[in-house]
Amino acid sequence: MKFRLLLTALSLPIFCSLAFAQASLTGSPNPFVADSNGLGQITLTWSAPAASSIEIHVNSVAGAIFAAGTSAGSAQTGLWVTDGMQFFLQDVSAGEPGTTLTTFTAHAAPPGLPGLPAGTNILISSNNGQQLTYAVSGASEIEIHLNTPSGTLLAQSTELQATVNTGSWVTNGMRFYLQDVSGGHPLTYQYTLATAVATVEPIAIFAVVPNFTSGVLFGGTPGIASDPSNTGVSTTSLYWNAPGVTDVEVHVGAADGPLFAAAGGNSFYMTGDWVTDGMQFYLQNASSGNSTAPANTLAITTVDVQSALTRYIAANDGVNKLSVFNSSSGQPITEIVVPDGARALDMHASPDGSEIYVLASNGNYYVADPLTASIKSKINLSTSFNGGPVPAQHFTWIHNVKAQYLILATDPSGIISIVDPVASALVKTLSCQCALGPSLVFSPYDLRTYIPEAATAKVPDANQIVVVDSGLTLDTPVVGPVYMGNGTSPRTAFENIAVVQSGLAGALVLQLVSRDIANSYDAGARVLYSYDVASNTFYSPNVVSPVSTLLGFGKHLYLQAVSFVQTSCCNPVVYKDLYGSIFGYEVVDSASPGPKFQLEGTANPPNPGSELLLGPVAVDPAFAYLTYAQASFGPSGYVYQSPVYIYKADPLTLEPVTPLTFLNAGPAPGLVGWTLGSYVFPFPAN
């Protein structure tokens, strides 16, 4: 009998523990978003299979009854739930007060940004780029990365709202990515919660604005405004909070630009479908005085519109850093560093434009991905270089009759290397038994590559052009006109070369340069030629000469006139290049032999005495990309008073189609090795 009583005594707690384990009480959302009074609303859901009647009490077993019902159900509270409020699920099947089955504690989300709609993710660059403020929902852990989702880590946190200090290293246009890393989410665009573009202006602009550093927040959401249809426009929502400011105006493009909104100091406004990449909005203090005066600028925010197809223009700093810009907006996209302590010698976008191939000083090719801002692979040739004694220094893309794209590179010793980018290997080397110059060009019209020989002591001159045919063998070289240079030790060679569409086989335009190496200050003499490939004949083209730039694109030829000005009269006599107009020509049909050129357009600086145009640095079917700077010419050549800029011009007329300051290429002399490409942006799936 005692044994049975013991079993009964033991069975009771076991039964009760099963009932407790099966009972549940949950609240949603948790955490909830509280109003300005700290109050929120949730829905409670319960399940108590072992109970026939339940009650839910607030804050204690004897507290107010919120809900009563059967074993399962749900009920919504009013707007009276506070942070930390407890709910008790009571089994009252056998009467009051019943047995506590389980409890639930409600939590309020941390205070959000005032006026920001619940559930909105935002990242704001403020205080002239010196701070980042974010607010997120639905993430338990976040990270902030620089330039790309997987770029340099700036901050990590489990807080849903916070402000992070950056530093003076932030530059205008720098991008920041707010990533959801909850549960180990990868650093990809799929888990990007918000982005921000830093707007950094010279401090002097804001010297008279007292509110600029006093907690003004102004930013757009989503950070990346999507444009999946490649229309060039999108929508965004602007949020601002300017403590102590009663009235503000938001203007587009400038402090006195078109008015977008007029509201209080804390608001949230959505734009229409007209926002373009890089568009800037100015938050102006309209409480008193002239609301459009620069002195009343509280903050500036830049919108990042991301099209499905992103077109870019990229260059390098002459050392190891690649800079990639959006060619539609001029805004910086990212920077990529060439690893292994190597220096970038030459760079070109891949044939499909999605990658950038960089020939480095260690003999390797590095494949840069502008989407991920990373070096994705390497063609390792450093042990064998390009089959010669020194690394290659210049390369171009070529293709054969099978439309197979290959890399053809040259080095000064006369070695020509062929690299297969798919196999990541050197597949062939050729030797011209000569010294090669820095210029080379592939002709898509006869599938041959033309490489001018370097200047040597050959008599009468070194005007040979090495030719590699589509079978990747050395063809008969092209021998240019004889030109006897001036001075005691003249050295002559073709130094500029371009290919244009003329006839079926195309034509070359070349500049022969002769310098007296006995006189280090000799400006040299230049003669411009055109070469008809089909007839193997040189002509004197009807274009401006001498030139500093030659660039061919289809039937179009671009060049820049240059003259040589003596800037020192004696001991020694010094000449400096004085750049003139940029000309655009088109190859036209003619009954007379040789390619004929018709002038299409001309580009000149607005103020030749204080401004300079150079280029073009690149051309595509829609635009010619020219260089602009504020610079004056003096005894030491050009002295720059501004950064170097790239702007877009009509490819026919060469008239500007963007501001001359469209793209900031940095301090003079600016970036080099410009190349154009595009990539597809991986919008997260809905």
matplotlib code that plots the C-alpha trace (Angstrom):
import matplotlib.pyplot as plt

x = [0.0, 2.8, 4.4, 1.2, 1.0, 4.6, 3.8, 0.8, 2.9, 5.6, 3.1, 1.5, 4.6, 5.3, 1.8, 2.1, 5.5, 4.0, 1.2, 3.7, 5.9, 2.9, 1.6, 2.8, 2.2, 3.7, 3.4, 3.8, 5.5, 8.3, 9.9, 7.0, 7.3, 6.3, 4.7, 5.9, 4.3, 6.1, 2.9, 2.4, 0.0, 0.6, -1.3, -1.1, -1.4, -1.8, -2.0, -2.7, -3.9, -4.3, -6.6, -10.3, -10.5, -7.7, -7.3, -4.5, -3.6, -1.5, 1.7, 0.7, -1.4, -3.9, -3.6, -6.2, -7.7, -6.8, -8.4, -10.3, -11.1, -10.5, -7.3, -6.1, -6.7, -5.4, -6.3, -5.0, -4.3, -5.1, -2.5, -1.5, 1.4, 4.6, 8.2, 8.6, 4.9, 4.3, 1.3, 0.4, -1.3, -3.5, -5.2, -8.6, -10.2, -10.6, -11.4, -9.7, -6.9, -5.8, -2.3, 0.3, 1.2, 3.7, 4.4, 5.3, 7.2, 6.7, 9.6, 9.6, 12.1, 14.8, 13.6, 13.6, 14.5, 11.8, 9.4, 10.8, 8.0, 8.1, 9.9, 12.1, 15.7, 18.0, 21.7, 22.6, 25.9, 26.0, 28.3, 30.1, 30.8, 32.1, 29.2, 26.9, 23.5, 21.4, 18.0, 16.9, 14.1, 14.0, 17.8, 19.5, 23.0, 24.4, 27.7, 28.7, 31.1, 32.9, 32.4, 30.7, 28.7, 31.9, 34.3, 36.3, 34.5, 33.8, 31.4, 29.4, 26.6, 23.5, 21.8, 18.9, 19.8, 23.1, 25.5, 29.0, 31.9, 34.0, 36.9, 38.6, 39.5, 36.0, 35.9, 33.0, 31.0, 32.3, 29.7, 28.7, 26.7, 24.5, 24.4, 22.2, 24.5, 21.9, 22.4, 25.5, 24.0, 26.7, 28.0, 26.1, 23.7, 20.8, 21.3, 22.0, 19.6, 20.5, 23.3, 24.6, 26.7, 29.0, 28.6, 31.8, 32.1, 35.0, 34.5, 34.6, 31.2, 29.6, 31.7, 28.6, 26.1, 25.6, 23.4, 25.7, 27.4, 24.5, 22.8, 21.0, 20.1, 19.2, 19.2, 17.3, 15.8, 16.2, 19.9, 20.1, 17.2, 16.6, 16.2, 15.8, 14.5, 17.5, 15.4, 18.0, 15.5, 14.0, 12.1, 13.4, 12.1, 13.8, 14.0, 15.2, 15.4, 16.7, 16.4, 15.5, 14.5, 10.8, 10.7, 12.8, 12.9, 14.4, 15.9, 17.2, 20.7, 21.7, 20.7, 18.6, 17.6, 14.1, 11.9, 11.0, 9.3, 8.6, 7.8, 8.7, 12.0, 11.2, 9.5, 9.5, 8.7, 8.7, 9.8, 8.3, 10.0, 12.5, 15.5, 18.8, 22.0, 24.1, 21.3, 21.8, 19.2, 19.8, 18.1, 17.6, 16.7, 13.5, 12.8, 14.0, 15.9, 16.7, 16.0, 18.0, 21.2, 24.2, 24.5, 21.2, 22.2, 21.7, 22.8, 23.2, 22.4, 23.3, 21.0, 22.4, 20.3, 21.3, 20.4, 20.4, 23.2, 25.8, 28.1, 31.5, 34.7, 37.8, 41.4, 44.4, 46.6, 49.9, 50.7, 48.4, 44.9, 42.1, 39.2, 35.8, 33.2, 29.6, 29.8, 26.2, 26.4, 30.2, 29.8, 32.5, 31.6, 34.6, 38.4, 40.4, 44.0, 46.4, 48.0, 51.5, 53.1, 52.8, 52.3, 49.7, 51.3, 48.3, 44.6, 41.7, 38.1, 37.4, 35.6, 32.3, 33.1, 32.3, 35.9, 39.1, 42.4, 45.4, 49.0, 51.3, 54.9, 55.5, 54.5, 51.1, 47.7, 45.1, 41.4, 39.4, 35.7, 34.1, 30.9, 32.6, 35.5, 37.9, 40.7, 38.9, 41.7, 45.3, 47.1, 50.4, 53.2, 55.7, 58.2, 58.3, 57.2, 55.9, 58.6, 61.2, 63.8, 61.5, 57.7, 55.4, 54.4, 51.5, 48.7, 45.6, 42.7, 42.7, 40.5, 41.0, 38.7, 37.1, 36.1, 38.4, 39.6, 43.2, 45.6, 48.6, 51.3, 54.7, 57.9, 60.7, 63.1, 60.9, 59.0, 55.3, 53.3, 49.9, 47.9, 44.7, 42.5, 40.3, 43.2, 45.0, 48.2, 50.8, 50.1, 52.7, 55.6, 57.0, 60.2, 60.6, 64.4, 63.9, 63.0, 59.4, 57.7, 54.9, 52.1, 50.1, 46.7, 44.5, 42.5, 39.1, 39.0, 41.9, 42.4, 46.0, 47.9, 50.3, 53.2, 55.6, 59.2, 61.0, 63.5, 67.0, 70.2, 69.3, 70.1, 68.3, 65.5, 63.5, 60.1, 59.1, 55.7, 55.7, 52.6, 51.0, 48.4, 45.2, 47.1, 49.3, 52.4, 54.7, 53.5, 55.5, 56.3, 55.1, 57.9, 57.1, 58.4, 62.0, 62.4, 65.7, 65.5, 67.4, 70.4, 73.6, 71.9, 68.3, 66.2, 62.9, 59.9, 56.1, 55.0, 51.2, 49.0, 45.2, 43.0, 39.9, 37.3, 38.3, 37.5, 37.4, 40.8, 40.8, 43.5, 46.0, 46.8, 50.3, 52.7, 56.4, 58.5, 62.2, 64.3, 67.9, 69.1, 72.3, 70.0, 67.9, 65.8, 65.0, 61.2, 61.4, 59.8, 56.6, 55.0, 51.5, 50.6, 47.7, 48.3, 45.8, 46.1, 44.7, 47.1, 50.0, 50.4, 51.2, 49.5, 49.5, 46.1, 44.0, 43.9, 45.5, 49.0, 51.2, 49.1, 49.4, 46.6, 45.3, 42.2, 40.2, 36.7, 35.0, 35.0, 35.8, 39.2, 40.0, 43.2, 44.5, 46.7, 49.9, 52.6, 56.0, 56.7, 60.1, 59.9, 63.6, 65.9, 69.3, 71.4, 69.4, 66.8, 63.6, 60.4, 57.1, 53.9, 51.1, 47.9, 45.4, 42.0, 40.6, 39.3, 36.9, 37.0, 35.0, 36.3, 34.4, 34.2, 36.4, 37.3, 40.9, 43.2, 43.9, 41.5, 39.9, 38.8, 36.0, 36.0, 32.9, 33.5, 35.9, 36.4, 38.0, 38.3, 35.9, 38.9, 42.1, 44.3, 43.1, 41.5, 42.8, 41.2, 42.9, 41.9, 39.7, 40.6, 37.9, 35.1, 31.9, 29.0, 27.3, 30.0, 33.6, 35.2, 37.4, 39.6, 39.1, 41.1, 41.7, 45.3, 47.6, 50.6, 54.0, 57.7, 57.4, 54.6, 51.1, 50.3, 47.0, 44.6, 41.9, 41.5, 41.4, 37.9, 36.4, 33.3, 31.2, 30.9, 28.8, 31.0, 30.3, 30.3, 32.4, 30.1, 29.7, 26.7, 27.6, 29.1, 32.9, 33.3, 31.2, 33.8, 36.5, 39.7, 41.7, 44.7, 46.8, 48.0, 45.0, 44.3, 45.6, 44.7, 41.0, 38.8, 35.0, 32.8, 29.6, 28.3, 24.9, 23.8, 22.3, 19.1, 17.8, 15.0, 11.6]
y = [0.0, 2.4, 1.4, 2.5, 5.7, 6.5, 5.8, 8.1, 10.8, 10.5, 10.5, 13.8, 16.0, 14.0, 14.7, 18.4, 18.8, 17.4, 19.9, 22.7, 21.5, 21.4, 24.9, 27.9, 31.7, 33.9, 37.6, 39.2, 41.4, 41.0, 43.4, 45.8, 49.3, 51.8, 55.2, 58.4, 57.4, 54.1, 52.2, 49.4, 46.8, 43.0, 39.8, 37.0, 33.4, 30.5, 26.7, 24.6, 21.1, 19.8, 22.7, 23.1, 26.7, 29.3, 33.0, 35.4, 37.8, 41.0, 41.5, 38.9, 35.8, 38.1, 40.9, 42.1, 39.5, 40.2, 37.2, 34.0, 31.0, 27.4, 25.5, 27.4, 30.8, 34.4, 37.9, 41.4, 43.9, 47.6, 50.3, 49.9, 47.3, 48.6, 47.3, 44.5, 43.8, 40.2, 38.0, 34.9, 31.9, 30.3, 26.9, 27.6, 24.3, 23.6, 27.1, 30.3, 31.3, 28.3, 27.0, 29.1, 27.2, 29.6, 33.4, 35.8, 39.1, 41.8, 43.9, 47.3, 47.9, 50.4, 54.0, 54.5, 57.6, 60.2, 60.3, 57.3, 54.8, 51.6, 48.8, 51.2, 50.4, 53.4, 54.3, 58.0, 59.6, 62.8, 65.5, 65.9, 62.2, 61.9, 59.9, 57.1, 56.6, 53.6, 52.1, 48.6, 46.1, 42.4, 41.9, 40.7, 41.5, 44.0, 45.0, 48.2, 47.6, 50.0, 50.2, 46.8, 44.3, 42.4, 45.4, 46.6, 46.1, 49.4, 48.4, 45.4, 45.6, 43.9, 47.3, 48.1, 51.8, 53.5, 56.1, 55.2, 57.6, 57.4, 59.8, 62.3, 59.4, 59.5, 61.0, 62.4, 59.6, 56.8, 54.1, 52.3, 49.0, 48.0, 44.2, 41.8, 39.1, 37.5, 33.8, 34.0, 35.6, 36.0, 39.4, 39.7, 42.1, 39.8, 40.8, 44.5, 46.4, 49.9, 51.9, 55.4, 57.6, 60.1, 63.7, 65.4, 69.1, 71.5, 72.6, 76.2, 75.8, 75.0, 77.4, 79.6, 76.8, 76.2, 73.2, 71.3, 69.4, 69.4, 66.1, 66.9, 63.7, 63.6, 60.5, 58.3, 54.9, 52.5, 53.4, 51.7, 52.9, 50.1, 50.6, 47.0, 48.1, 50.4, 53.5, 55.6, 56.8, 55.5, 56.6, 57.1, 58.3, 61.1, 61.2, 64.2, 65.2, 68.7, 69.3, 72.9, 73.8, 74.5, 74.7, 73.2, 73.0, 70.3, 71.4, 69.3, 69.7, 72.8, 75.0, 77.1, 74.2, 73.1, 72.8, 69.2, 69.6, 72.2, 70.8, 70.7, 69.8, 66.1, 64.5, 61.6, 62.2, 60.0, 61.2, 60.4, 58.2, 60.8, 60.4, 59.8, 58.3, 60.7, 63.2, 65.4, 66.8, 69.9, 70.3, 74.0, 75.9, 77.8, 79.0, 82.5, 84.4, 83.3, 79.5, 79.0, 80.6, 78.3, 79.5, 77.8, 74.4, 72.0, 68.8, 67.2, 63.6, 61.8, 59.1, 55.9, 54.7, 51.2, 50.0, 46.4, 47.1, 49.3, 51.0, 52.1, 53.9, 52.9, 54.0, 53.6, 55.9, 54.8, 52.7, 50.0, 51.4, 51.1, 53.6, 52.6, 55.3, 55.0, 56.4, 57.4, 59.6, 60.2, 58.9, 56.7, 53.0, 51.5, 51.2, 48.0, 47.5, 45.4, 42.9, 41.4, 44.9, 45.0, 48.2, 48.5, 48.9, 48.6, 47.8, 47.1, 45.9, 42.3, 41.9, 41.6, 44.5, 42.7, 42.5, 44.5, 42.9, 44.6, 43.9, 44.3, 45.0, 41.4, 39.9, 38.7, 39.6, 40.4, 40.1, 42.8, 42.5, 46.0, 44.5, 42.9, 45.4, 42.5, 40.7, 37.5, 35.7, 35.9, 34.7, 33.8, 34.5, 36.0, 33.0, 33.0, 36.6, 36.6, 34.2, 37.0, 38.5, 41.2, 41.4, 42.7, 46.3, 46.9, 44.7, 44.7, 42.3, 40.4, 37.8, 35.3, 34.0, 31.7, 34.7, 33.5, 36.4, 36.4, 38.8, 40.1, 41.8, 43.3, 44.1, 46.5, 43.5, 42.6, 39.6, 39.3, 37.1, 35.5, 34.7, 32.6, 34.2, 31.1, 28.7, 31.4, 30.5, 31.7, 29.9, 31.4, 33.8, 35.6, 37.6, 40.3, 40.6, 44.3, 46.8, 47.5, 50.8, 51.4, 51.6, 48.7, 48.4, 45.5, 46.0, 44.2, 44.7, 42.5, 40.7, 41.8, 43.6, 46.5, 47.3, 50.1, 49.5, 51.6, 54.3, 52.9, 53.9, 52.2, 54.3, 56.1, 55.5, 53.0, 53.3, 49.6, 48.4, 44.7, 42.8, 39.8, 38.0, 36.2, 32.9, 34.4, 34.4, 37.3, 38.8, 40.9, 44.1, 47.5, 49.9, 53.5, 56.5, 57.5, 60.5, 62.1, 63.9, 66.9, 67.1, 65.0, 61.8, 61.6, 58.7, 58.2, 55.9, 55.8, 56.8, 57.2, 54.7, 54.4, 52.2, 53.4, 51.8, 52.5, 50.0, 46.4, 46.1, 49.3, 52.0, 53.2, 56.8, 57.2, 59.9, 59.6, 61.3, 62.2, 63.3, 64.2, 62.1, 64.2, 67.1, 66.1, 69.3, 68.6, 69.0, 66.6, 66.8, 65.1, 64.0, 62.5, 59.7, 57.5, 54.0, 52.2, 48.5, 47.1, 48.9, 49.0, 52.7, 55.7, 59.0, 62.5, 62.8, 65.9, 66.4, 68.7, 67.9, 67.5, 65.8, 64.5, 62.0, 59.6, 57.5, 55.6, 54.3, 52.8, 55.5, 58.2, 59.6, 61.8, 63.8, 66.7, 69.4, 70.2, 72.8, 73.2, 76.4, 77.6, 78.4, 79.0, 80.8, 79.5, 77.2, 75.2, 75.9, 74.3, 73.5, 72.5, 71.0, 73.5, 71.6, 73.0, 72.0, 68.5, 67.5, 64.7, 63.5, 60.9, 58.7, 59.5, 57.8, 59.3, 58.6, 59.5, 56.9, 56.7, 57.3, 60.8, 62.5, 65.1, 67.3, 66.6, 68.5, 70.6, 71.0, 74.0, 75.1, 78.0, 80.1, 78.9, 81.0, 79.3, 76.1, 73.0, 70.2, 66.8, 63.7, 61.9, 59.2, 56.8, 56.6, 54.5, 54.8, 57.4, 59.6, 60.8, 61.2, 64.3, 65.6, 69.1, 71.1, 74.6, 75.1, 77.9, 77.6, 79.0, 78.5, 75.1, 74.0, 73.6, 74.5, 73.1, 75.0, 72.3, 68.5, 66.8, 66.0, 63.8, 64.9, 63.4, 65.0, 64.2, 61.8, 63.8, 67.5, 67.1, 69.5, 68.8, 66.8, 66.9, 69.6, 69.8, 68.7, 65.5, 63.0, 64.0, 62.1, 63.5, 65.8, 66.5, 64.7, 62.5, 58.9, 56.9, 53.9, 54.7, 51.8, 51.3, 48.4, 47.2, 44.6, 43.2, 44.1, 41.1, 42.5, 40.3, 38.1, 39.1]
z = [0.0, 0.8, -2.5, -4.4, -2.5, -3.4, -7.1, -6.9, -5.2, -7.9, -10.8, -10.0, -10.7, -13.8, -15.1, -14.2, -16.0, -19.2, -19.0, -18.5, -21.4, -23.8, -22.8, -24.8, -24.7, -27.4, -28.4, -31.8, -32.7, -30.2, -29.8, -30.6, -31.8, -29.0, -29.7, -28.2, -24.9, -24.8, -25.5, -28.1, -29.3, -29.6, -30.3, -27.7, -28.9, -26.5, -26.5, -23.4, -24.5, -20.9, -19.8, -20.6, -19.4, -19.3, -18.3, -19.2, -16.4, -16.7, -14.6, -11.9, -11.2, -9.4, -12.0, -14.4, -16.7, -20.3, -22.0, -21.1, -23.3, -24.0, -24.5, -27.6, -29.1, -29.7, -28.7, -29.6, -26.9, -27.1, -27.3, -23.7, -23.6, -22.1, -22.2, -19.7, -19.2, -18.2, -19.1, -17.1, -18.7, -16.0, -16.1, -14.3, -15.2, -11.5, -10.5, -9.5, -9.2, -11.1, -12.0, -13.9, -17.0, -18.6, -18.9, -21.7, -21.3, -23.9, -25.0, -26.8, -29.6, -28.8, -29.5, -33.2, -35.2, -34.6, -37.5, -39.3, -40.2, -38.3, -40.1, -42.2, -42.6, -43.1, -43.0, -42.9, -43.5, -41.5, -40.1, -43.4, -43.6, -40.0, -38.6, -39.7, -38.1, -38.7, -37.7, -38.7, -37.9, -38.2, -37.7, -34.5, -35.6, -38.2, -39.7, -41.7, -44.6, -46.8, -50.6, -51.0, -48.9, -48.2, -48.1, -45.2, -41.9, -40.1, -37.3, -36.0, -33.4, -32.0, -31.4, -33.7, -33.8, -33.2, -34.4, -35.5, -35.8, -39.0, -39.5, -41.7, -44.1, -45.6, -49.0, -51.1, -52.8, -50.5, -50.0, -46.9, -46.7, -43.7, -43.7, -41.9, -40.5, -38.2, -38.0, -40.1, -43.2, -45.9, -46.9, -50.2, -51.7, -50.8, -47.1, -47.6, -45.3, -46.4, -47.9, -47.7, -49.9, -48.0, -49.0, -48.0, -48.8, -48.0, -44.4, -45.5, -47.2, -43.8, -41.6, -41.0, -40.5, -36.8, -37.2, -39.5, -36.7, -34.2, -34.9, -38.2, -39.9, -43.6, -45.8, -48.3, -48.1, -49.7, -49.8, -53.2, -55.3, -57.8, -61.5, -62.8, -66.2, -66.9, -67.3, -65.5, -62.9, -59.7, -56.5, -53.0, -49.7, -47.8, -44.0, -42.0, -38.4, -37.7, -33.9, -33.1, -36.6, -37.2, -41.0, -43.7, -47.5, -49.6, -52.9, -55.7, -57.0, -55.1, -52.2, -54.6, -56.9, -57.6, -54.5, -53.6, -50.2, -47.6, -44.1, -40.5, -39.1, -38.8, -41.8, -44.2, -47.9, -51.0, -54.4, -57.8, -60.4, -61.5, -59.2, -61.1, -59.8, -57.9, -57.5, -54.5, -52.2, -50.0, -46.6, -46.1, -42.9, -43.8, -40.2, -41.0, -43.6, -47.1, -47.2, -50.3, -49.1, -48.8, -45.2, -44.5, -45.8, -42.9, -44.7, -48.2, -49.1, -52.3, -53.8, -55.2, -58.2, -59.2, -62.7, -63.7, -66.2, -64.6, -67.0, -65.6, -66.5, -64.6, -64.4, -62.1, -60.1, -61.8, -58.7, -57.5, -57.0, -59.5, -59.3, -60.7, -61.5, -62.7, -66.3, -66.2, -63.2, -62.6, -59.0, -57.6, -57.4, -55.7, -55.5, -56.0, -54.9, -56.9, -54.5, -54.0, -53.9, -57.7, -59.8, -62.5, -65.9, -68.2, -67.9, -70.1, -69.5, -70.6, -74.0, -72.3, -70.0, -66.7, -65.5, -65.6, -66.6, -65.1, -66.3, -63.3, -62.8, -61.5, -64.8, -63.6, -64.9, -62.2, -62.9, -61.0, -60.4, -60.1, -58.7, -55.6, -55.5, -55.4, -57.3, -58.3, -60.0, -61.2, -64.3, -62.8, -65.2, -62.8, -63.0, -66.8, -67.4, -70.9, -72.3, -72.3, -69.9, -68.6, -67.9, -70.6, -70.2, -72.6, -73.9, -76.0, -76.6, -79.9, -81.4, -84.2, -86.9, -84.4, -82.3, -79.5, -77.3, -76.4, -74.7, -76.8, -74.9, -75.7, -73.8, -74.8, -75.7, -78.6, -77.1, -78.0, -75.8, -76.3, -73.2, -73.1, -70.3, -70.1, -69.5, -67.5, -69.3, -71.7, -75.0, -77.4, -77.7, -80.7, -81.1, -83.7, -83.0, -82.5, -79.8, -79.4, -78.5, -76.1, -78.7, -80.2, -81.7, -82.9, -86.1, -86.1, -89.8, -90.9, -87.5, -87.3, -84.5, -85.4, -83.1, -83.9, -83.4, -80.8, -81.8, -82.3, -83.9, -87.2, -90.3, -91.8, -89.2, -87.2, -88.8, -88.9, -87.7, -86.5, -87.6, -85.9, -88.1, -87.0, -87.0, -84.3, -86.4, -87.5, -90.8, -93.1, -91.3, -92.5, -93.3, -93.1, -95.1, -94.6, -92.4, -91.6, -88.3, -87.1, -84.8, -84.4, -83.1, -84.4, -83.3, -85.2, -84.7, -84.8, -81.3, -81.8, -83.6, -84.2, -86.4, -88.2, -90.4, -94.1, -96.8, -96.0, -94.4, -92.4, -92.1, -89.6, -88.5, -87.2, -86.0, -86.8, -84.2, -84.5, -81.5, -81.1, -78.2, -78.0, -76.9, -73.9, -74.4, -78.0, -78.6, -81.6, -85.0, -85.9, -89.1, -89.3, -91.8, -92.7, -93.9, -96.2, -95.2, -98.4, -100.7, -98.3, -98.9, -96.7, -97.3, -95.7, -94.1, -94.3, -90.5, -88.0, -86.9, -84.9, -82.2, -78.6, -78.8, -81.5, -80.8, -83.4, -82.9, -86.0, -88.7, -86.2, -85.4, -82.5, -82.0, -80.0, -81.6, -79.7, -80.2, -78.6, -76.8, -75.8, -72.1, -71.5, -73.9, -73.0, -70.9, -71.7, -74.3, -72.9, -74.8, -73.2, -74.8, -75.2, -75.9, -78.4, -79.6, -79.7, -83.1, -84.2, -87.8, -89.8, -92.5, -95.7, -99.1, -101.8, -105.4, -104.7, -103.1, -99.3, -96.4, -96.4, -93.2, -92.7, -89.7, -87.4, -84.2, -82.1, -78.4, -76.8, -73.1, -72.2, -71.0, -72.8, -70.5, -67.3, -68.4, -70.2, -72.2, -72.9, -74.6, -75.3, -72.8, -74.0, -76.5, -76.9, -79.3, -77.2, -75.8, -76.0, -72.6, -72.3, -69.6, -68.0, -65.5, -64.4, -65.4, -66.6, -68.8, -67.7, -67.8, -66.1, -68.3, -66.9, -63.3, -62.1, -59.9, -59.6, -59.6, -63.0, -64.2, -66.9, -68.7, -71.5, -74.9, -78.0, -80.1, -83.3, -82.3, -79.2, -77.4, -73.7, -72.6, -68.9, -66.7, -67.2, -63.6, -64.2, -62.7, -60.2, -61.2, -58.4, -58.2, -61.3, -63.3, -62.6, -63.2, -66.2, -68.2, -68.7, -69.8, -70.2, -69.3, -67.7, -65.3, -64.2, -60.7, -58.8, -57.4, -54.5, -55.6, -54.3]

ax = plt.figure().add_subplot(projection="3d")
ax.plot(x, y, z, "-o")
ax.set_aspect("equal")
plt.show()
